[in-house]
Amino acid sequence: MKTEIKGHTIILKDTTEDFESFVAKITTEYYQFKDKNIILDGLQLKNFDLKEVSLLKDVLKIHQKNKKSLVLVVQGINFNKVPNYITIVPTILEAHDLIEMDEIERDLFN
């Protein structure tokens, strides 16, 4: 897993091409980036199945309680079938934009 920090956001890039292993690594190392917004860069994932998103449910719950955003970036899926508990976008730029909007919203309502 490669990491890149940009301000209040960390980008985690999968190097295994196996989403289950990627999620396991994120879960075990979560304490390192729990205070940052997270972009999961899965652009290199081949054969990504939306069913695998459920593997992120526990991390998502914890991260939302910490009032931080988590966005998954993947391509080649039907975005109309994405579960409502996770945000998935096709580009890193869109992920950054969504996180900025979330930050603004949190600032306004806190």
Number of C-alpha atoms within 10 A of each C-alpha: 13 9 14 11 14 11 8 13 20 19 24 20 19 22 15 12 16 15 21 14 14 18 19 13 13 19 14 9 11 15 9 9 17 16 16 20 27 23 24 23 24 23 18 16 18 13 11 18 11 13 9 11 18 12 14 19 12 10 15 18 12 13 20 12 9 13 16 20 23 25 22 23 22 20 17 12 15 8 14 7 8 15 13 8 12 16 15 22 19 17 15 19 11 14 24 18 11 17 21 16 12 16 16 11 11 12 9 8 6 5
